[in-house]
Amino acid sequence: MKGFFVGRKNTSLESVEQESASLSLLAKGSGLEFMKHTINKDTAFYIYPGSSPETLEFFYVLEGEIKCENLDLILESGDYFSVKNIADLIFFEAIKTTRLLWVVNEPTFGLISENVYKLIEIVKSVGEKDLYTKEHSDRVQSLSIKIGKKLNLSADDIDNLIVASILHDVGKINVPEEILNKPGSLSDEEYDLMKKHPADGAEMVKDTYYADISTIIHQHHERVNGSGYPDGLKGDQITIGAKIIGVSDSYDAMTDDRSYRKAYTPEYAMDEIKRLSGVLYEPEVVHALEQVLLEDGVLE
């Protein structure tokens, strides 16, 4: 029948599968897009100010449970909210795997489908070689977002940080699997190969929609005293995004089990990072990390 369309359960016009979420386009027309957004448990996500004050977004919780960090508010199945002309980012976390009906009057799905998909495929490829990288990147992303909020970064900086933090180790796709998973210390030659991954990762994303994050990825192992790699940058030569990921990366590495040692306690890791504040790490970022861990109840 002309003008009448029926979609069957679990079908869509097009869908994008991400590591921690999926997005399905259900219908579009007259300037509107209707999407189903599935967000995995414990995933942090955000809504940012639209490019136009006329942009309206409507979200209906089909199932699951999410927390609005800004208002300390829990939303569950049957709840809904809308966003129009907001001034600041709104942050959420999926307490349970959640499915949202998302309606927006601005083209959105096409941007995600055409640009983010390339990056997602790269992350998946890295995960096939080194499962630790995927889990580590998720945790680094969550921590980096919270630090960025604590430092009152701009919407653009937060946007870049969110993507850069999940992709910071994407260049490891070029590191041999036996080096990635070696249980002992790396030889000088092996370490030289490992140190190439920030530059390789930056190269991979520079021609995508997220080209702006290539610098952050390139610098995430630089340290404020110039002892990092690959370029030995110092202080203000390093972007704030790279400094944040550098601290989050180090904290998560210390508090996670490795093949050659057990995880350190959060207290030990925080003390060690504080000891190196101003040496390896940016002091304001270190302070923000400590505040985040205290607020989250990780530290007392």
DODRENMI-781630 format. One record per residue (C-alpha): residue number from 1; x, y, z. Coordinates in Angstrom, 2 decimals, always signed. Layout:
ATOM | NUM | X | Y | Z .
...
//
This chain:
ATOM | 1 | +0.00 | +0.00 | +0.00 .
ATOM | 2 | +1.43 | +3.36 | -1.02 .
ATOM | 3 | +2.77 | +5.38 | +1.89 .
ATOM | 4 | +2.48 | +2.46 | +4.30 .
ATOM | 5 | +5.56 | +0.62 | +5.56 .
ATOM | 6 | +5.83 | -2.30 | +7.97 .
ATOM | 7 | +9.06 | -3.33 | +9.63 .
ATOM | 8 | +9.37 | -6.75 | +11.19 .
ATOM | 9 | +10.91 | -7.47 | +14.58 .
ATOM | 10 | +14.73 | -7.25 | +14.61 .
ATOM | 11 | +14.88 | -5.72 | +11.12 .
ATOM | 12 | +15.92 | -2.20 | +10.08 .
ATOM | 13 | +16.77 | -0.12 | +7.04 .
ATOM | 14 | +20.43 | -0.19 | +8.07 .
ATOM | 15 | +22.38 | -0.81 | +11.25 .
ATOM | 16 | +25.79 | -0.13 | +12.71 .
ATOM | 17 | +27.34 | -2.53 | +15.22 .
ATOM | 18 | +29.78 | -1.04 | +17.70 .
ATOM | 19 | +31.77 | -2.76 | +20.43 .
ATOM | 20 | +29.63 | -1.39 | +23.24 .
ATOM | 21 | +26.47 | -0.35 | +21.37 .
ATOM | 22 | +24.46 | -0.73 | +18.18 .
ATOM | 23 | +22.28 | +1.67 | +16.21 .
ATOM | 24 | +19.49 | +0.69 | +13.83 .
ATOM | 25 | +17.69 | +3.07 | +11.46 .
ATOM | 26 | +13.99 | +2.17 | +11.57 .
ATOM | 27 | +12.49 | +4.93 | +9.42 .
ATOM | 28 | +13.35 | +8.30 | +7.93 .
ATOM | 29 | +11.58 | +11.08 | +6.08 .
ATOM | 30 | +10.30 | +14.66 | +6.36 .
ATOM | 31 | +13.55 | +15.60 | +8.12 .
ATOM | 32 | +13.13 | +12.96 | +10.83 .
ATOM | 33 | +15.11 | +9.85 | +11.69 .
ATOM | 34 | +13.75 | +7.07 | +13.92 .
ATOM | 35 | +16.44 | +4.83 | +15.42 .
ATOM | 36 | +16.78 | +2.05 | +17.96 .
ATOM | 37 | +19.89 | +2.50 | +20.07 .
ATOM | 38 | +21.13 | -0.48 | +22.09 .
ATOM | 39 | +23.75 | +0.30 | +24.73 .
ATOM | 40 | +25.59 | -2.45 | +26.59 .
ATOM | 41 | +25.71 | -2.58 | +30.38 .
ATOM | 42 | +28.31 | -0.32 | +32.06 .
ATOM | 43 | +28.82 | +1.76 | +28.90 .
ATOM | 44 | +29.20 | +5.52 | +29.30 .
ATOM | 45 | +27.63 | +7.74 | +26.61 .
ATOM | 46 | +26.65 | +11.36 | +26.18 .
ATOM | 47 | +24.36 | +13.79 | +24.37 .
ATOM | 48 | +25.97 | +16.97 | +23.15 .
ATOM | 49 | +24.59 | +20.34 | +21.98 .
ATOM | 50 | +23.27 | +20.16 | +18.43 .
ATOM | 51 | +24.62 | +22.17 | +15.52 .
ATOM | 52 | +21.34 | +24.08 | +15.35 .
ATOM | 53 | +19.07 | +25.44 | +18.13 .
ATOM | 54 | +16.19 | +23.85 | +16.21 .
ATOM | 55 | +17.58 | +20.33 | +16.61 .
ATOM | 56 | +15.19 | +18.24 | +18.70 .
ATOM | 57 | +16.02 | +14.77 | +20.01 .
ATOM | 58 | +13.54 | +12.48 | +21.74 .
ATOM | 59 | +14.48 | +9.31 | +23.64 .
ATOM | 60 | +12.13 | +6.62 | +24.94 .
ATOM | 61 | +13.50 | +3.83 | +27.14 .
ATOM | 62 | +12.15 | +0.62 | +25.62 .
ATOM | 63 | +13.96 | -1.56 | +28.14 .
ATOM | 64 | +16.89 | -1.39 | +30.51 .
ATOM | 65 | +18.12 | +1.24 | +32.94 .
ATOM | 66 | +20.35 | +4.28 | +32.52 .
ATOM | 67 | +21.69 | +6.91 | +34.89 .
ATOM | 68 | +21.82 | +10.59 | +33.97 .
ATOM | 69 | +25.06 | +11.69 | +35.65 .
ATOM | 70 | +24.24 | +15.41 | +35.45 .
ATOM | 71 | +21.04 | +15.06 | +37.50 .
ATOM | 72 | +21.89 | +11.86 | +39.41 .
ATOM | 73 | +18.65 | +10.48 | +37.93 .
ATOM | 74 | +17.78 | +6.88 | +37.03 .
ATOM | 75 | +15.63 | +6.27 | +33.93 .
ATOM | 76 | +14.08 | +2.87 | +33.20 .
ATOM | 77 | +11.61 | +1.15 | +30.86 .
ATOM | 78 | +8.72 | +3.49 | +30.01 .
ATOM | 79 | +10.58 | +6.69 | +30.90 .
ATOM | 80 | +11.47 | +9.22 | +28.21 .
ATOM | 81 | +13.23 | +12.54 | +27.76 .
ATOM | 82 | +13.87 | +15.13 | +25.07 .
ATOM | 83 | +16.74 | +17.47 | +24.28 .
ATOM | 84 | +16.64 | +20.81 | +22.46 .
ATOM | 85 | +19.11 | +23.71 | +22.43 .
ATOM | 86 | +21.11 | +22.44 | +25.41 .
ATOM | 87 | +24.22 | +24.38 | +26.39 .
ATOM | 88 | +26.28 | +21.56 | +27.92 .
ATOM | 89 | +26.97 | +17.88 | +27.45 .
ATOM | 90 | +24.62 | +15.47 | +29.22 .
ATOM | 91 | +26.33 | +12.29 | +30.43 .
ATOM | 92 | +24.74 | +8.88 | +30.94 .
ATOM | 93 | +25.80 | +5.39 | +31.96 .
ATOM | 94 | +23.92 | +2.18 | +31.15 .
ATOM | 95 | +23.32 | +0.40 | +34.46 .
ATOM | 96 | +21.75 | -2.46 | +32.49 .
ATOM | 97 | +21.84 | -3.20 | +28.78 .
ATOM | 98 | +19.39 | -0.61 | +27.47 .
ATOM | 99 | +17.36 | -0.10 | +24.29 .
ATOM | 100 | +16.22 | +3.40 | +23.40 .
ATOM | 101 | +13.90 | +4.68 | +20.70 .
ATOM | 102 | +15.74 | +7.75 | +19.38 .
ATOM | 103 | +13.97 | +10.32 | +17.18 .
ATOM | 104 | +15.87 | +13.32 | +15.81 .
ATOM | 105 | +15.04 | +16.04 | +13.27 .
ATOM | 106 | +18.63 | +16.38 | +12.06 .
ATOM | 107 | +20.55 | +13.90 | +9.85 .
ATOM | 108 | +22.47 | +11.69 | +12.27 .
ATOM | 109 | +22.59 | +8.06 | +11.22 .
ATOM | 110 | +24.42 | +8.69 | +7.94 .
ATOM | 111 | +27.32 | +10.36 | +9.71 .
ATOM | 112 | +27.72 | +7.44 | +12.10 .
ATOM | 113 | +27.29 | +4.83 | +9.41 .
ATOM | 114 | +29.82 | +6.28 | +6.98 .
ATOM | 115 | +32.55 | +7.47 | +9.31 .
ATOM | 116 | +32.53 | +5.59 | +12.60 .
ATOM | 117 | +32.19 | +2.17 | +11.00 .
ATOM | 118 | +35.75 | +2.30 | +9.69 .
ATOM | 119 | +37.11 | +2.96 | +13.16 .
ATOM | 120 | +34.98 | +0.24 | +14.72 .
ATOM | 121 | +36.36 | -2.33 | +12.29 .
ATOM | 122 | +39.91 | -1.36 | +13.22 .
ATOM | 123 | +39.17 | -1.78 | +16.93 .
ATOM | 124 | +37.66 | -5.19 | +16.25 .
ATOM | 125 | +40.79 | -6.22 | +14.36 .
ATOM | 126 | +42.98 | -5.23 | +17.29 .
ATOM | 127 | +40.72 | -7.13 | +19.68 .
ATOM | 128 | +41.20 | -10.30 | +17.64 .
ATOM | 129 | +44.94 | -10.09 | +18.30 .
ATOM | 130 | +44.91 | -8.81 | +21.86 .
ATOM | 131 | +41.71 | -9.26 | +23.88 .
ATOM | 132 | +43.20 | -7.20 | +26.71 .
ATOM | 133 | +43.27 | -4.12 | +24.46 .
ATOM | 134 | +39.48 | -4.06 | +24.04 .
ATOM | 135 | +38.65 | -4.34 | +27.74 .
ATOM | 136 | +41.43 | -1.92 | +28.65 .
ATOM | 137 | +40.26 | +0.64 | +26.08 .
ATOM | 138 | +36.70 | +0.56 | +27.42 .
ATOM | 139 | +37.91 | +1.27 | +30.95 .
ATOM | 140 | +40.30 | +4.00 | +29.77 .
ATOM | 141 | +37.43 | +5.63 | +27.87 .
ATOM | 142 | +35.13 | +5.67 | +30.88 .
ATOM | 143 | +37.81 | +7.10 | +33.16 .
ATOM | 144 | +38.97 | +9.66 | +30.58 .
ATOM | 145 | +35.44 | +10.99 | +30.09 .
ATOM | 146 | +35.04 | +11.51 | +33.83 .
ATOM | 147 | +38.40 | +13.28 | +34.07 .
ATOM | 148 | +37.49 | +15.48 | +31.09 .
ATOM | 149 | +34.23 | +16.46 | +32.79 .
ATOM | 150 | +36.09 | +17.23 | +36.00 .
ATOM | 151 | +38.43 | +19.54 | +34.06 .
ATOM | 152 | +35.47 | +21.26 | +32.33 .
ATOM | 153 | +36.73 | +20.54 | +28.84 .
ATOM | 154 | +34.81 | +22.00 | +25.91 .
ATOM | 155 | +32.20 | +19.95 | +24.07 .
ATOM | 156 | +34.57 | +19.52 | +21.13 .
ATOM | 157 | +37.40 | +18.35 | +23.38 .
ATOM | 158 | +35.13 | +15.86 | +25.14 .
ATOM | 159 | +33.86 | +14.59 | +21.78 .
ATOM | 160 | +37.43 | +13.99 | +20.59 .
ATOM | 161 | +38.42 | +12.45 | +23.92 .
ATOM | 162 | +35.58 | +9.94 | +23.80 .
ATOM | 163 | +36.68 | +8.55 | +20.44 .
ATOM | 164 | +40.44 | +8.89 | +20.98 .
ATOM | 165 | +40.31 | +7.04 | +24.29 .
ATOM | 166 | +38.59 | +4.00 | +22.81 .
ATOM | 167 | +41.01 | +3.99 | +19.85 .
ATOM | 168 | +44.26 | +4.97 | +21.58 .
ATOM | 169 | +45.82 | +1.51 | +21.12 .
ATOM | 170 | +44.47 | +0.87 | +17.62 .
ATOM | 171 | +48.02 | +0.98 | +16.19 .
ATOM | 172 | +48.77 | -2.27 | +18.00 .
ATOM | 173 | +47.23 | -4.02 | +15.00 .
ATOM | 174 | +50.74 | -3.76 | +13.50 .
ATOM | 175 | +52.49 | -5.28 | +16.54 .
ATOM | 176 | +53.12 | -9.05 | +16.29 .
ATOM | 177 | +50.82 | -11.11 | +18.50 .
ATOM | 178 | +53.71 | -12.80 | +20.27 .
ATOM | 179 | +54.95 | -9.40 | +21.44 .
ATOM | 180 | +51.49 | -8.21 | +22.52 .
ATOM | 181 | +50.95 | -11.31 | +24.63 .
ATOM | 182 | +54.50 | -11.96 | +25.82 .
ATOM | 183 | +54.44 | -12.94 | +29.53 .
ATOM | 184 | +57.85 | -11.47 | +30.37 .
ATOM | 185 | +59.78 | -8.28 | +29.70 .
ATOM | 186 | +60.23 | -7.14 | +26.10 .
ATOM | 187 | +63.67 | -7.03 | +24.48 .
ATOM | 188 | +64.93 | -3.67 | +23.20 .
ATOM | 189 | +64.00 | -4.68 | +19.64 .
ATOM | 190 | +60.51 | -5.78 | +20.71 .
ATOM | 191 | +60.00 | -2.59 | +22.71 .
ATOM | 192 | +61.01 | -0.51 | +19.67 .
ATOM | 193 | +58.25 | -2.24 | +17.69 .
ATOM | 194 | +55.74 | -1.62 | +20.48 .
ATOM | 195 | +56.66 | +2.07 | +20.61 .
ATOM | 196 | +55.51 | +2.48 | +17.00 .
ATOM | 197 | +51.84 | +1.91 | +17.82 .
ATOM | 198 | +50.91 | +5.53 | +18.69 .
ATOM | 199 | +52.18 | +6.84 | +15.34 .
ATOM | 200 | +50.65 | +3.91 | +13.48 .
ATOM | 201 | +47.30 | +4.50 | +15.18 .
ATOM | 202 | +47.37 | +8.20 | +14.32 .
ATOM | 203 | +48.08 | +7.33 | +10.69 .
ATOM | 204 | +45.06 | +5.00 | +10.60 .
ATOM | 205 | +42.54 | +7.64 | +11.67 .
ATOM | 206 | +43.92 | +10.78 | +10.04 .
ATOM | 207 | +41.87 | +10.35 | +6.84 .
ATOM | 208 | +38.59 | +9.55 | +8.60 .
ATOM | 209 | +35.84 | +11.78 | +9.99 .
ATOM | 210 | +37.73 | +11.78 | +13.29 .
ATOM | 211 | +40.99 | +13.11 | +11.87 .
ATOM | 212 | +41.20 | +15.61 | +14.76 .
ATOM | 213 | +41.93 | +12.82 | +17.21 .
ATOM | 214 | +45.04 | +11.61 | +15.37 .
ATOM | 215 | +47.23 | +13.99 | +17.38 .
ATOM | 216 | +45.83 | +12.69 | +20.67 .
ATOM | 217 | +46.46 | +9.09 | +19.65 .
ATOM | 218 | +49.96 | +9.98 | +18.45 .
ATOM | 219 | +50.82 | +11.60 | +21.79 .
ATOM | 220 | +49.18 | +9.34 | +24.38 .
ATOM | 221 | +52.54 | +7.88 | +25.49 .
ATOM | 222 | +54.30 | +11.25 | +25.69 .
ATOM | 223 | +55.19 | +12.44 | +29.21 .
ATOM | 224 | +55.47 | +15.99 | +30.54 .
ATOM | 225 | +59.21 | +15.71 | +31.29 .
ATOM | 226 | +60.00 | +14.59 | +27.74 .
ATOM | 227 | +60.72 | +10.95 | +28.61 .
ATOM | 228 | +57.80 | +9.52 | +26.62 .
ATOM | 229 | +57.51 | +8.36 | +23.02 .
ATOM | 230 | +57.46 | +8.55 | +20.05 .
ATOM | 231 | +58.68 | +12.18 | +19.88 .
ATOM | 232 | +59.85 | +13.04 | +23.41 .
ATOM | 233 | +57.43 | +15.97 | +23.69 .
ATOM | 234 | +57.27 | +18.05 | +26.89 .
ATOM | 235 | +54.69 | +20.03 | +28.85 .
ATOM | 236 | +52.41 | +22.16 | +26.70 .
ATOM | 237 | +53.59 | +20.42 | +23.54 .
ATOM | 238 | +51.27 | +17.57 | +24.55 .
ATOM | 239 | +47.52 | +17.98 | +24.07 .
ATOM | 240 | +45.24 | +17.80 | +27.11 .
ATOM | 241 | +43.47 | +14.81 | +25.57 .
ATOM | 242 | +46.74 | +12.88 | +25.35 .
ATOM | 243 | +47.64 | +13.82 | +28.91 .
ATOM | 244 | +44.27 | +12.55 | +30.16 .
ATOM | 245 | +44.53 | +9.27 | +28.27 .
ATOM | 246 | +48.12 | +8.87 | +29.45 .
ATOM | 247 | +47.06 | +9.04 | +33.09 .
ATOM | 248 | +43.96 | +6.86 | +32.61 .
ATOM | 249 | +46.01 | +4.34 | +30.64 .
ATOM | 250 | +48.68 | +4.11 | +33.34 .
ATOM | 251 | +46.17 | +3.79 | +36.17 .
ATOM | 252 | +44.23 | +1.03 | +34.42 .
ATOM | 253 | +47.40 | -0.86 | +33.49 .
ATOM | 254 | +48.55 | -0.84 | +37.12 .
ATOM | 255 | +45.20 | -1.96 | +38.53 .
ATOM | 256 | +44.69 | -4.84 | +36.08 .
ATOM | 257 | +46.14 | -8.35 | +36.19 .
ATOM | 258 | +48.93 | -8.99 | +33.72 .
ATOM | 259 | +50.55 | -12.26 | +32.68 .
ATOM | 260 | +53.69 | -11.30 | +34.61 .
ATOM | 261 | +52.12 | -9.82 | +37.78 .
ATOM | 262 | +48.94 | -9.40 | +39.78 .
ATOM | 263 | +47.03 | -6.13 | +39.79 .
ATOM | 264 | +48.11 | -3.40 | +42.17 .
ATOM | 265 | +45.52 | -1.89 | +44.49 .
ATOM | 266 | +43.84 | +1.40 | +43.50 .
ATOM | 267 | +45.53 | +3.05 | +46.49 .
ATOM | 268 | +49.00 | +1.93 | +45.41 .
ATOM | 269 | +48.39 | +2.97 | +41.79 .
ATOM | 270 | +47.07 | +6.40 | +42.81 .
ATOM | 271 | +50.03 | +6.98 | +45.15 .
ATOM | 272 | +52.46 | +6.04 | +42.39 .
ATOM | 273 | +50.80 | +8.36 | +39.89 .
ATOM | 274 | +50.79 | +11.19 | +42.44 .
ATOM | 275 | +54.50 | +10.56 | +43.10 .
ATOM | 276 | +55.13 | +11.10 | +39.38 .
ATOM | 277 | +52.82 | +14.13 | +39.10 .
ATOM | 278 | +54.71 | +16.92 | +37.37 .
ATOM | 279 | +57.34 | +14.42 | +36.23 .
ATOM | 280 | +55.46 | +12.07 | +33.92 .
ATOM | 281 | +51.91 | +13.29 | +34.37 .
ATOM | 282 | +50.10 | +16.64 | +34.25 .
ATOM | 283 | +49.30 | +17.65 | +37.87 .
ATOM | 284 | +45.77 | +18.91 | +37.16 .
ATOM | 285 | +44.94 | +15.64 | +35.42 .
ATOM | 286 | +46.34 | +13.61 | +38.33 .
ATOM | 287 | +44.24 | +15.64 | +40.77 .
ATOM | 288 | +41.13 | +15.15 | +38.63 .
ATOM | 289 | +41.76 | +11.38 | +38.53 .
ATOM | 290 | +41.95 | +11.26 | +42.32 .
ATOM | 291 | +38.71 | +13.23 | +42.66 .
ATOM | 292 | +36.94 | +10.88 | +40.23 .
ATOM | 293 | +38.11 | +7.78 | +42.11 .
ATOM | 294 | +37.03 | +9.28 | +45.42 .
ATOM | 295 | +33.59 | +10.18 | +44.06 .
ATOM | 296 | +33.19 | +6.71 | +42.57 .
ATOM | 297 | +34.06 | +5.10 | +45.90 .
ATOM | 298 | +37.16 | +3.41 | +44.47 .
ATOM | 299 | +39.32 | +5.33 | +46.97 .
ATOM | 300 | +38.36 | +6.32 | +50.49 .
//
